[in-house]
Amino acid sequence: MLPDDFLASLDEAGYEDRWRRIIADGSSRVFVAADGLDIVGFASGGRERAGEDGYSGELYAIYVLREFQGRGHGRGLVRAVVAGLRELELPDMIVWVLRDNGGARSFYERLGGVYVRTQPITIGSALLQEVSYGWRSLDDVNY
Ligand SMILES: CC(C)(COP(=O)(O)OP(=O)(O)OC[C@H]1O[C@@H](n2cnc3c(N)ncnc32)[C@H](O)[C@@H]1OP(=O)(O)O)[C@@H](O)C(=O)NCCC(=O)NCCS
């Protein structure tokens, strides 16, 4: 879904630094999913970033390695992020996802996320659309 120029620009060392800073900073919450000794997914969340009306918490990112998808890791990661948001005293949650990412959209819908709105997003050279799902209360997340 993402343009080649954007993917080619991603730099492992840059991301490593960024995640070190995010984890050390402590204002958000970051979790990994483990299968035995292997890390097979991660998720992060914290204060809502864009000033969306009615939402103060946000699921920033969630990824599970393809070969480990469909085994409950995603659900477990959302559970962990929700606990993290509660710790930060954030009572609700929004998430943004590319409009054409049908798999992730089904996942959020399965967890009770309600469609909020669509907006354009520029990633590298591509103009894409992203949609948001919201949970007005963290109690509304259906595991
Ligand atoms: C979206 C993602 C995090 C879901 O994680 P997962 O570990 O595969 O999901 P789980 O196994 O915990 O599934 C939880 C529920 O969601 C449903 N679900 C998950 N993926 C789904 C899909 N693609 N289509 C339909 N339902 C789906 C599962 O069926 C399950 O419901 P059930 O117990 O009633 O069957 C994972 O597929 C992923 O990393 N995708 C690629 C990265 C991505 O798109 N991230 C989101 C960016 S915004």
The ligand as an ORCA input file, in Angstrom:
! r2SCAN-3c Opt
* xyz 0 1
  C      -4.203     -6.019     12.347
  C      -3.345     -6.980     13.190
  C      -2.581     -6.170     14.236
  C      -4.274     -7.981     13.890
  O      -3.497     -8.830     14.719
  P      -3.762    -10.407     14.792
  O      -2.808    -10.970     15.783
  O      -3.739    -10.960     13.421
  O      -5.262    -10.433     15.348
  P      -5.895    -11.465     16.397
  O      -5.468    -12.842     16.053
  O      -5.641    -10.992     17.783
  O      -7.449    -11.307     16.056
  C      -8.402    -10.700     16.915
  C      -9.761    -10.733     16.261
  O      -9.759     -9.908     15.094
  C     -10.138    -10.676     13.941
  N      -9.274    -10.309     12.819
  C      -7.939    -10.106     12.836
  N      -7.485     -9.850     11.593
  C      -8.565     -9.909     10.786
  C      -8.720     -9.777      9.377
  N      -7.690     -9.514      8.578
  N      -9.955     -9.923      8.859
  C     -11.023    -10.198      9.667
  N     -10.920    -10.352     11.015
  C      -9.704    -10.207     11.555
  C      -9.824    -12.116     14.319
  O     -10.628    -13.022     13.569
  C     -10.146    -12.138     15.795
  O     -11.555    -12.263     16.012
  P     -12.204    -13.701     16.458
  O     -11.488    -14.106     17.708
  O     -13.636    -13.350     16.639
  O     -11.929    -14.622     15.326
  C      -2.344     -7.776     12.311
  O      -3.062     -8.480     11.335
  C      -1.259     -6.938     11.650
  O      -0.206     -6.700     12.232
  N      -1.481     -6.520     10.398
  C      -0.451     -5.835      9.616
  C      -0.091     -4.499     10.182
  C      -1.237     -3.554     10.236
  O      -2.015     -3.445      9.306
  N      -1.340     -2.842     11.379
  C      -2.359     -1.843     11.602
  C      -1.874     -0.545     11.088
  S      -3.058      0.731     11.490
*
